[in-house]
Amino acid sequence: MGTIRMNAIGRGFEILMDGKVVLRHSQDRPFLAVGRGEGNFSMYRGNFEISEHLDELVGLGDWELAPLPSAGSTPGRLKPTESADARAALAAAACGAAVGYAGVELGSGSVELLFSRNGLYPTRISLGVAEGRLEMRFAPASSSTEAGRRGVREPAKAEAARPGQAGVGTGRTGAPNRYRISLPAAADDKVYGCGEQFSFFNLRGKKFPLWTSEQGVGRNKRTAITFEADLKDRCGGDYWWTFYPQPTFASSAGLWYHLETTAYAEFDFTRPDVHELYAWAMPEKLVIGSSESMTGLVSDLSSFFGRQPMPPDWTHDGVILGIQGGTETCLRKTETARAAGVVIAGIWVQDWEGINMTSFGQRLRWDWVWNSERYPGLDAKIARLRAAGTRFLGYINCYVGSGWSLFEEASRLGYLAKNAAGGDYLVDFGEFDAGIVDFTNRAAFEWYKGVIRRNLIDFGLGGWMADFGEYLPTDAVLHSGMEAELAHNLWPALWARCNYEAVVEAGKLDEILFFMRAGFTGSQHYCPSMWAGDQNVDWSEDDGLPSVITSALSLAMCGHGIHHSDIGGYTTLYGMRRTKELFMRWTEQAAFTTLMRTHEGNRPKDNWQFDSDAETLAHLASMVRLHVALKGYLVAAEAENTGKGIPVMRPLFLQHGDEKESWNLKDQYLLGPDLLVAPVIREGETSRKAWLPKGNWVHLWSGEVTESAGGYVVVDAPLGRPPAWFCADSSWADLFRKAAEAARLGE
């Protein structure tokens, strides 16, 4: 741990961590502004339009230092070695006197500061140090200015997704509910994080609203696909739309910041000298961490959020094939793939509970009970598959379809979120409605864990997609009394916790894999694997194959280091169709992740599939052999993620940050410490330009050694030879060579 100091400067103060300025305040440039506003939320099938009427936002330039504790009270608000003169200098600065640098070193206690503007919006901030991090806790300065009721962040008063506690409620009586924090920045700072971002990795120069929602189709207002999606179904989206927002960012200055709130927030990185964090509720706290290295930085922030559990060992033993259509269809396709040499760890069957056809395509029944008509004899078949080394995975989400058995049971028990009239809130999911299991109700939370235990785990599933979590309407009425606007972002983390506890209580954390697309602060501790969501079946930068690399790297900077995607993408609309080339290139990229899993897409007949021809099957078999041969290396990298918080898919600057170009790359990555991957992500390309850091790098396929001074190379990249290099002095070099040999078998 370095030092954290608070210094008087001019008529204000600044706070330094390890010599780096992390906060600066003066009367004419206050770091905190507070005000009032009213938000407007319009949701259509998980897509949100959000606007605001801002009444006022006032910079709180006036500040004062709260008195030292009286005799007999808790000592240690400042480090005991600090002199009274240092405190006097701070107090003088607070009173408007211009003083030079003189201040205090923050220790295990805290410093209490009071902020206002001519007595308006009085706010108390407690500065303290916890585990080497600076924590700034916010509270109204008096009970008379209480900004509303703090929302519970848990099902019925148990600890919920940590840390992610809801901030003070937005209030409806003129109480303050808008908070803007201005942080010092340098013009050349690079910024990463804000959850899972698909379009931009370095967030500098952009503003990012943080609100969990549908990902959006296309996600770029300049593209024809996004225009058509907006025109026909209000679902085109923009660059900031994400399933997994998180009010956290890390900077190239070796600092990370986390705003602990569940409210709608906007992080603005457009100004050269300041980063602005804006939230629609009083945050609980602002946490700031510092490290001399970027690996140390991500290790520290992941320790704060809680680290991911290890995935089950069997997930590395082959591909998980996405298949549906009934028992015999699944078994036939599995045997066809196995006969072609594809090593299969599992089959993922999302329609195990039945289907629901809509204009969007083939949807599911949303009644999480084995459908014996569509899947006759499945209970016995699951046992036989398991005995042969193949797991059977299913699907569930956190809603229950109206008119089906689980909806009727939940409604009868009072376990669904309500509308304003007191009835069950029905959400439109696209030509069918569903109820929301109310996770703020402990009984409902336990009931849904029981559904997972009985209907999935006890039935024999080896895992499942734990889908959705983004649709909580802001006008829903929750059992706990927590405002739905504040619960909305938290919902995916509560859903992750529900799955995690069901698996842990069954004693099967090392056997069962569930994977999620939606998340928020605290999901790290509960979710063993994220998947990138519903990419288009195309090559687009914002929503196709390239975006899954960006999304993995952005989550890596938020403490979530295990990530994969649907091989081939999912969204098949507006004339998009998955091509053979796209499927094969996506397969190549997936081979260099922690998990290989295919998906048929929402319109399977419009898409090229893994078994569409013999060449595709042979290519899949080759890439799966490569992936399986990397198992020992991947398990070691996952153990480092679980133990130290170092992500498996890594931005190059985590290990090569002394080289300027490493900070600019979002289309290549390190898989673990020693394997550099630069997949082909553009249609029609048979070569690839990639950047190699300084050192000796061995091309995976040719064995050719490049002595790099830190620069770009161009390498041939025919289908089946995705560009990859390993460090010449890696202790894993023999394993990498054997992996390449395994991929070549049968050629």
Solvent accessible surface area in square Angstrom, and as a share of the most:
residue,aa,sasa,rsa
1,M,166,0.74
2,G,34,0.33
3,T,69,0.40
4,I,3,0.01
5,R,79,0.29
6,M,0,0.00
7,N,15,0.08
8,A,0,0.00
9,I,55,0.28
10,G,30,0.29
11,R,130,0.47
12,G,0,0.00
13,F,0,0.00
14,E,5,0.02
15,I,0,0.00
16,L,33,0.16
17,M,4,0.02
18,D,53,0.27
19,G,57,0.55
20,K,47,0.20
21,V,43,0.24
22,V,0,0.00
23,L,1,0.00
24,R,116,0.42
25,H,2,0.01
26,S,29,0.19
27,Q,72,0.32
28,D,124,0.64
29,R,143,0.52
30,P,35,0.22
31,F,2,0.01
32,L,1,0.00
33,A,3,0.02
34,V,0,0.00
35,G,0,0.00
36,R,72,0.26
37,G,9,0.08
38,E,114,0.51
39,G,23,0.22
40,N,75,0.38
41,F,41,0.17
42,S,48,0.31
43,M,52,0.23
44,Y,56,0.21
45,R,64,0.23
46,G,0,0.00
47,N,11,0.06
48,F,14,0.06
49,E,108,0.49
50,I,51,0.26
51,S,65,0.42
52,E,60,0.27
53,H,115,0.52
54,L,75,0.37
55,D,75,0.39
56,E,60,0.27
57,L,47,0.23
58,V,23,0.13
59,G,17,0.16
60,L,0,0.00
61,G,3,0.03
62,D,50,0.26
63,W,10,0.03
64,E,92,0.41
65,L,21,0.11
66,A,10,0.08
67,P,112,0.71
68,L,95,0.47
69,P,40,0.25
70,S,86,0.55
71,A,110,0.85
72,G,89,0.86
73,S,51,0.33
74,T,111,0.64
75,P,111,0.70
76,G,31,0.30
77,R,72,0.26
78,L,19,0.09
79,K,71,0.30
80,P,120,0.75
81,T,114,0.66
82,E,43,0.19
83,S,64,0.41
84,A,84,0.65
85,D,112,0.58
86,A,12,0.09
87,R,36,0.13
88,A,57,0.44
89,A,17,0.13
90,L,1,0.00
91,A,38,0.29
92,A,34,0.26
93,A,0,0.00
94,A,9,0.07
95,C,116,0.69
96,G,18,0.17
97,A,46,0.36
98,A,75,0.58
99,V,39,0.22
100,G,52,0.50
101,Y,138,0.52
102,A,39,0.30
103,G,4,0.04
104,V,0,0.00
105,E,35,0.16
106,L,3,0.02
107,G,17,0.16
108,S,114,0.74
109,G,20,0.19
110,S,26,0.17
111,V,3,0.02
112,E,26,0.11
113,L,1,0.01
114,L,41,0.21
115,F,2,0.01
116,S,20,0.13
117,R,113,0.41
118,N,136,0.70
119,G,58,0.56
120,L,79,0.39
121,Y,19,0.07
122,P,38,0.24
123,T,3,0.02
124,R,82,0.30
125,I,0,0.00
126,S,26,0.17
127,L,0,0.00
128,G,13,0.12
129,V,24,0.14
130,A,38,0.30
131,E,143,0.64
132,G,20,0.20
133,R,13,0.05
134,L,0,0.00
135,E,19,0.08
136,M,1,0.01
137,R,105,0.38
138,F,4,0.02
139,A,36,0.28
140,P,20,0.13
141,A,28,0.22
142,S,53,0.34
143,S,100,0.64
144,S,103,0.66
145,T,41,0.24
146,E,89,0.40
147,A,0,0.00
148,G,25,0.24
149,R,151,0.55
150,R,88,0.32
151,G,6,0.05
152,V,49,0.28
153,R,50,0.18
154,E,18,0.08
155,P,0,0.00
156,A,41,0.32
157,K,175,0.74
158,A,29,0.23
159,E,101,0.45
160,A,0,0.00
161,A,0,0.00
162,R,86,0.31
163,P,16,0.10
164,G,1,0.01
165,Q,46,0.20
166,A,0,0.00
167,G,0,0.00
168,V,0,0.00
169,G,1,0.01
170,T,14,0.08
171,G,21,0.20
172,R,212,0.77
173,T,127,0.74
174,G,49,0.47
175,A,17,0.13
176,P,20,0.12
177,N,11,0.06
178,R,3,0.01
179,Y,3,0.01
180,R,81,0.30
181,I,1,0.01
182,S,22,0.14
183,L,1,0.00
184,P,27,0.17
185,A,22,0.17
186,A,47,0.37
187,A,80,0.62
188,D,112,0.58
189,D,17,0.09
190,K,42,0.18
191,V,0,0.00
192,Y,0,0.00
193,G,0,0.00
194,C,0,0.00
195,G,0,0.00
196,E,0,0.00
197,Q,1,0.00
198,F,0,0.00
199,S,3,0.02
200,F,67,0.28
201,F,6,0.02
202,N,45,0.23
203,L,0,0.00
204,R,45,0.17
205,G,44,0.43
206,K,68,0.29
207,K,84,0.35
208,F,1,0.00
209,P,17,0.11
210,L,2,0.01
211,W,13,0.05
212,T,0,0.00
213,S,6,0.04
214,E,32,0.14
215,Q,3,0.01
216,G,7,0.07
217,V,18,0.10
218,G,5,0.05
219,R,0,0.00
220,N,21,0.11
221,K,108,0.46
222,R,213,0.78
223,T,50,0.29
224,A,82,0.64
225,I,37,0.19
226,T,0,0.00
227,F,132,0.55
228,E,48,0.21
229,A,0,0.00
230,D,47,0.24
231,L,128,0.64
232,K,128,0.54
233,D,45,0.23
234,R,111,0.41
235,C,13,0.08
236,G,0,0.00
237,G,0,0.00
238,D,25,0.13
239,Y,41,0.16
240,W,78,0.27
241,W,33,0.12
242,T,0,0.00
243,F,0,0.00
244,Y,0,0.00
245,P,0,0.00
246,Q,0,0.00
247,P,3,0.02
248,T,0,0.00
249,F,0,0.00
250,A,0,0.00
251,S,4,0.02
252,S,37,0.24
253,A,42,0.32
254,G,6,0.06
255,L,11,0.05
256,W,0,0.00
257,Y,6,0.02
258,H,1,0.00
259,L,2,0.01
260,E,4,0.02
261,T,1,0.01
262,T,0,0.00
263,A,2,0.02
264,Y,10,0.04
265,A,1,0.01
266,E,36,0.16
267,F,0,0.00
268,D,23,0.12
269,F,0,0.00
270,T,68,0.40
271,R,96,0.35
272,P,87,0.55
273,D,63,0.32
274,V,10,0.06
275,H,4,0.02
276,E,24,0.11
277,L,0,0.00
278,Y,25,0.09
279,A,0,0.00
280,W,4,0.01
281,A,0,0.00
282,M,3,0.01
283,P,1,0.00
284,E,23,0.10
285,K,16,0.07
286,L,0,0.00
287,V,0,0.00
288,I,0,0.00
289,G,0,0.00
290,S,22,0.14
291,S,22,0.14
292,E,153,0.69
293,S,55,0.35
294,M,16,0.07
295,T,40,0.23
296,G,26,0.25
297,L,0,0.00
298,V,0,0.00
299,S,26,0.17
300,D,34,0.17
301,L,0,0.00
302,S,1,0.01
303,S,56,0.36
304,F,32,0.13
305,F,0,0.00
306,G,4,0.04
307,R,62,0.23
308,Q,2,0.01
309,P,18,0.11
310,M,65,0.29
311,P,12,0.07
312,P,3,0.02
313,D,82,0.43
314,W,16,0.06
315,T,2,0.01
316,H,2,0.01
317,D,55,0.29
318,G,0,0.00
319,V,0,0.00
320,I,0,0.00
321,L,0,0.00
322,G,3,0.02
323,I,2,0.01
324,Q,13,0.06
325,G,35,0.33
326,G,7,0.07
327,T,5,0.03
328,E,115,0.52
329,T,31,0.18
330,C,3,0.02
331,L,36,0.18
332,R,140,0.51
333,K,43,0.18
334,T,1,0.00
335,E,96,0.43
336,T,62,0.36
337,A,0,0.00
338,R,87,0.32
339,A,93,0.72
340,A,42,0.33
341,G,36,0.34
342,V,3,0.02
343,V,61,0.35
344,I,13,0.07
345,A,2,0.02
346,G,0,0.00
347,I,1,0.00
348,W,3,0.01
349,V,0,0.00
350,Q,19,0.08
351,D,0,0.00
352,W,0,0.00
353,E,2,0.01
354,G,1,0.01
355,I,51,0.26
356,N,44,0.23
357,M,122,0.54
358,T,18,0.10
359,S,83,0.54
360,F,59,0.25
361,G,8,0.08
362,Q,36,0.16
363,R,34,0.12
364,L,10,0.05
365,R,71,0.26
366,W,3,0.01
367,D,12,0.06
368,W,0,0.00
369,V,63,0.36
370,W,72,0.25
371,N,17,0.08
372,S,58,0.38
373,E,158,0.71
374,R,67,0.25
375,Y,0,0.00
376,P,76,0.48
377,G,34,0.32
378,L,3,0.02
379,D,71,0.37
380,A,45,0.35
381,K,46,0.19
382,I,8,0.04
383,A,64,0.50
384,R,156,0.57
385,L,17,0.09
386,R,101,0.37
387,A,94,0.73
388,A,78,0.61
389,G,41,0.40
390,T,1,0.00
391,R,43,0.16
392,F,5,0.02
393,L,0,0.00
394,G,0,0.00
395,Y,8,0.03
396,I,0,0.00
397,N,0,0.00
398,C,0,0.00
399,Y,0,0.00
400,V,0,0.00
401,G,1,0.01
402,S,43,0.28
403,G,56,0.54
404,W,101,0.36
405,S,62,0.40
406,L,9,0.04
407,F,20,0.08
408,E,94,0.42
409,E,53,0.24
410,A,0,0.00
411,S,36,0.23
412,R,174,0.64
413,L,73,0.36
414,G,36,0.34
415,Y,34,0.13
416,L,3,0.02
417,A,0,0.00
418,K,56,0.24
419,N,51,0.26
420,A,101,0.78
421,A,101,0.79
422,G,50,0.49
423,G,32,0.31
424,D,33,0.17
425,Y,38,0.14
426,L,81,0.40
427,V,3,0.02
428,D,58,0.30
429,F,6,0.02
430,G,6,0.06
431,E,103,0.46
432,F,30,0.12
433,D,58,0.30
434,A,0,0.00
435,G,0,0.00
436,I,0,0.00
437,V,0,0.00
438,D,3,0.02
439,F,0,0.00
440,T,1,0.01
441,N,13,0.07
442,R,62,0.23
443,A,48,0.37
444,A,0,0.00
445,F,0,0.00
446,E,71,0.32
447,W,27,0.10
448,Y,0,0.00
449,K,7,0.03
450,G,16,0.16
451,V,0,0.00
452,I,0,0.00
453,R,78,0.28
454,R,125,0.46
455,N,33,0.17
456,L,0,0.00
457,I,8,0.04
458,D,99,0.51
459,F,42,0.17
460,G,29,0.28
461,L,5,0.03
462,G,4,0.04
463,G,0,0.00
464,W,0,0.00
465,M,5,0.02
466,A,0,0.00
467,D,11,0.06
468,F,15,0.06
469,G,0,0.00
470,E,0,0.00
471,Y,9,0.03
472,L,0,0.00
473,P,5,0.03
474,T,36,0.21
475,D,93,0.48
476,A,9,0.07
477,V,78,0.45
478,L,9,0.04
479,H,125,0.56
480,S,43,0.27
481,G,34,0.33
482,M,5,0.02
483,E,31,0.14
484,A,4,0.03
485,E,29,0.13
486,L,1,0.00
487,A,0,0.00
488,H,0,0.00
489,N,1,0.00
490,L,0,0.00
491,W,0,0.00
492,P,0,0.00
493,A,0,0.00
494,L,1,0.00
495,W,0,0.00
496,A,0,0.00
497,R,19,0.07
498,C,0,0.00
499,N,0,0.00
500,Y,37,0.14
501,E,28,0.13
502,A,0,0.00
503,V,0,0.00
504,V,64,0.37
505,E,97,0.43
506,A,24,0.18
507,G,57,0.55
508,K,63,0.27
509,L,56,0.28
510,D,105,0.55
511,E,57,0.26
512,I,7,0.04
513,L,2,0.01
514,F,1,0.01
515,F,0,0.00
516,M,0,0.00
517,R,4,0.01
518,A,0,0.00
519,G,0,0.00
520,F,2,0.01
521,T,0,0.00
522,G,0,0.00
523,S,0,0.00
524,Q,0,0.00
525,H,44,0.20
526,Y,14,0.05
527,C,0,0.00
528,P,3,0.02
529,S,2,0.02
530,M,0,0.00
531,W,3,0.01
532,A,0,0.00
533,G,0,0.00
534,D,28,0.14
535,Q,0,0.00
536,N,1,0.00
537,V,4,0.02
538,D,29,0.15
539,W,39,0.14
540,S,37,0.24
541,E,96,0.43
542,D,18,0.09
543,D,0,0.00
544,G,0,0.00
545,L,0,0.00
546,P,16,0.10
547,S,0,0.00
548,V,3,0.02
549,I,0,0.00
550,T,1,0.01
551,S,0,0.00
552,A,3,0.02
553,L,0,0.00
554,S,0,0.00
555,L,0,0.00
556,A,2,0.02
557,M,0,0.00
558,C,0,0.00
559,G,9,0.09
560,H,2,0.01
561,G,6,0.05
562,I,2,0.01
563,H,6,0.03
564,H,2,0.01
565,S,6,0.04
566,D,1,0.00
567,I,0,0.00
568,G,0,0.00
569,G,0,0.00
570,Y,31,0.12
571,T,6,0.03
572,T,2,0.01
573,L,16,0.08
574,Y,48,0.18
575,G,73,0.70
576,M,19,0.08
577,R,146,0.53
578,R,7,0.02
579,T,62,0.36
580,K,54,0.23
581,E,47,0.21
582,L,1,0.01
583,F,2,0.01
584,M,4,0.02
585,R,4,0.01
586,W,0,0.00
587,T,0,0.00
588,E,2,0.01
589,Q,3,0.01
590,A,2,0.02
591,A,0,0.00
592,F,1,0.00
593,T,4,0.02
594,T,4,0.02
595,L,6,0.03
596,M,0,0.00
597,R,0,0.00
598,T,2,0.01
599,H,7,0.03
600,E,19,0.08
601,G,1,0.01
602,N,2,0.01
603,R,81,0.30
604,P,33,0.21
605,K,204,0.86
606,D,41,0.21
607,N,13,0.07
608,W,69,0.24
609,Q,24,0.11
610,F,6,0.03
611,D,37,0.19
612,S,50,0.32
613,D,44,0.23
614,A,82,0.64
615,E,98,0.44
616,T,0,0.00
617,L,14,0.07
618,A,59,0.45
619,H,15,0.07
620,L,0,0.00
621,A,2,0.02
622,S,12,0.08
623,M,0,0.00
624,V,0,0.00
625,R,49,0.18
626,L,0,0.00
627,H,0,0.00
628,V,42,0.24
629,A,31,0.24
630,L,1,0.01
631,K,51,0.21
632,G,35,0.34
633,Y,2,0.01
634,L,0,0.00
635,V,43,0.25
636,A,45,0.35
637,A,2,0.02
638,E,0,0.00
639,A,49,0.38
640,E,51,0.23
641,N,5,0.03
642,T,43,0.25
643,G,48,0.46
644,K,121,0.51
645,G,4,0.04
646,I,10,0.05
647,P,2,0.01
648,V,0,0.00
649,M,7,0.03
650,R,5,0.02
651,P,1,0.01
652,L,2,0.01
653,F,2,0.01
654,L,10,0.05
655,Q,64,0.29
656,H,29,0.13
657,G,28,0.27
658,D,127,0.66
659,E,15,0.07
660,K,161,0.68
661,E,55,0.24
662,S,1,0.01
663,W,31,0.11
664,N,76,0.39
665,L,14,0.07
666,K,50,0.21
667,D,32,0.17
668,Q,2,0.01
669,Y,0,0.00
670,L,0,0.00
671,L,0,0.00
672,G,0,0.00
673,P,43,0.27
674,D,25,0.13
675,L,1,0.00
676,L,0,0.00
677,V,0,0.00
678,A,0,0.00
679,P,1,0.01
680,V,1,0.01
681,I,5,0.03
682,R,122,0.44
683,E,108,0.48
684,G,54,0.52
685,E,60,0.27
686,T,92,0.53
687,S,44,0.28
688,R,11,0.04
689,K,117,0.50
690,A,0,0.00
691,W,8,0.03
692,L,1,0.00
693,P,0,0.00
694,K,122,0.52
695,G,34,0.33
696,N,74,0.38
697,W,5,0.02
698,V,6,0.04
699,H,19,0.09
700,L,9,0.04
701,W,18,0.06
702,S,76,0.49
703,G,42,0.40
704,E,115,0.51
705,V,85,0.49
706,T,37,0.22
707,E,149,0.67
708,S,16,0.10
709,A,92,0.72
710,G,30,0.29
711,G,27,0.26
712,Y,97,0.37
713,V,41,0.23
714,V,109,0.63
715,V,26,0.15
716,D,110,0.57
717,A,0,0.00
718,P,66,0.42
719,L,76,0.38
720,G,9,0.08
721,R,48,0.18
722,P,1,0.00
723,P,0,0.00
724,A,0,0.00
725,W,6,0.02
726,F,2,0.01
727,C,25,0.15
728,A,40,0.31
729,D,133,0.69
730,S,13,0.08
731,S,109,0.70
732,W,75,0.26
733,A,11,0.09
734,D,95,0.49
735,L,39,0.19
736,F,0,0.00
737,R,110,0.40
738,K,130,0.55
739,A,0,0.00
740,A,2,0.02
741,E,100,0.45
742,A,21,0.16
743,A,0,0.00
744,R,79,0.29
745,L,111,0.55
746,G,89,0.85
747,E,145,0.65
